[in-house]
Amino acid sequence: MALNSQDKKSLEEIHKLFIELEKSSRDFSFSAPLLESLKEKILALAASENPDVSRLSDLQRHLTPQMTLKHFVAYVIPFERLLHKNLQDDDFLIIENDKSEKAQESLPLVFVLDNIRSAFNVGSIFRTAECLGAEKIFLCGYTPNPTQWKVEKTAMGTQEHLAWEESPHILECLESLKDRGYRLVALETAQSATDLYEEFSPKPTALILGNERFGLDPEILKLIDEVRIVPLRGRKNSLNVGVTAAIAGFEWMRQWRNQ
């Protein structure tokens, strides 16, 4: 049964309160006034003519000041599903448990992103690269940079700890990296590509990723040292560019550490 405007408004208010309470519970306690307001709003759903909405009113009795955060979060799920909330990784509250000590020395690994269209994909690669301990990300063509809100949101702060540079012309970027001793490795679904899990050359490496739909241009492939492909066994022949970057980056790191 479709939600009417009043039910949708009530559910949105309840969801907003759930999020406020989740943020206020970093010490694993809950704001008493906010919790009481939430319970009142949930109880009021009993008056709804929509059975999917009215049945949620009973949930308020389970919300107590003594509940755990995990217990609390479980009760927001029915509301998110009724509102068709399509949550992404960056929508979740992350308890602050990042390393406080200085990061380890960076690896001789850079990522070159050419004409990546999705800000979500770029932010995801920033997060992966920083977690890997990569040196830098080069943003080529119309690839968005971390000053754009969607990239910043998905990168989740990692852009503050990772060097990045806009390089409008990828060929100039690659030529510069090659002059500095980097081996240029394109991640592409080409027939001539080498299996990702074959041995990498023990040299500083640039992993190059192209547009989500069109990949890398032919003139770029003429300049690179090799093409690698993630071996797949299903019907689809390619992965999301952010997933590909993560798989390739961690495989390169594994081999580098085992040298």
Rosetta blueprint (number, residue, H / E / L):
1 M L
2 A L
3 L L
4 N L
5 S H
6 Q H
7 D H
8 K H
9 K H
10 S H
11 L H
12 E H
13 E H
14 I H
15 H H
16 K H
17 L H
18 F H
19 I H
20 E H
21 L H
22 E H
23 K H
24 S H
25 S L
26 R L
27 D L
28 F L
29 S L
30 F L
31 S L
32 A H
33 P H
34 L H
35 L H
36 E H
37 S H
38 L H
39 K H
40 E H
41 K H
42 I H
43 L H
44 A H
45 L H
46 A H
47 A H
48 S L
49 E L
50 N L
51 P H
52 D H
53 V H
54 S H
55 R H
56 L H
57 S H
58 D H
59 L H
60 Q H
61 R H
62 H H
63 L L
64 T L
65 P L
66 Q L
67 M L
68 T L
69 L H
70 K H
71 H H
72 F H
73 V H
74 A H
75 Y L
76 V L
77 I H
78 P H
79 F H
80 E H
81 R H
82 L H
83 L L
84 H L
85 K L
86 N L
87 L L
88 Q L
89 D H
90 D H
91 D H
92 F L
93 L L
94 I L
95 I L
96 E L
97 N L
98 D L
99 K L
100 S L
101 E L
102 K L
103 A L
104 Q L
105 E L
106 S L
107 L L
108 P L
109 L E
110 V E
111 F E
112 V E
113 L E
114 D E
115 N L
116 I L
117 R L
118 S L
119 A H
120 F H
121 N H
122 V H
123 G H
124 S H
125 I H
126 F H
127 R H
128 T H
129 A H
130 E H
131 C H
132 L H
133 G L
134 A L
135 E L
136 K E
137 I E
138 F E
139 L E
140 C E
141 G L
142 Y L
143 T L
144 P L
145 N L
146 P L
147 T L
148 Q L
149 W H
150 K H
151 V H
152 E H
153 K H
154 T H
155 A H
156 M L
157 G L
158 T H
159 Q H
160 E H
161 H L
162 L L
163 A E
164 W E
165 E E
166 E E
167 S E
168 P L
169 H L
170 I H
171 L H
172 E H
173 C H
174 L H
175 E H
176 S H
177 L H
178 K H
179 D H
180 R L
181 G L
182 Y L
183 R E
184 L E
185 V E
186 A E
187 L E
188 E L
189 T L
190 A L
191 Q L
192 S L
193 A L
194 T E
195 D E
196 L L
197 Y L
198 E L
199 E L
200 F L
201 S L
202 P L
203 K L
204 P L
205 T E
206 A E
207 L E
208 I E
209 L E
210 G L
211 N E
212 E L
213 R L
214 F L
215 G E
216 L L
217 D L
218 P H
219 E H
220 I H
221 L H
222 K H
223 L H
224 I L
225 D L
226 E E
227 V E
228 R E
229 I E
230 V L
231 P L
232 L L
233 R L
234 G L
235 R L
236 K L
237 N L
238 S L
239 L L
240 N L
241 V H
242 G H
243 V H
244 T H
245 A H
246 A H
247 I H
248 A H
249 G H
250 F H
251 E H
252 W H
253 M H
254 R H
255 Q H
256 W H
257 R H
258 N L
259 Q L
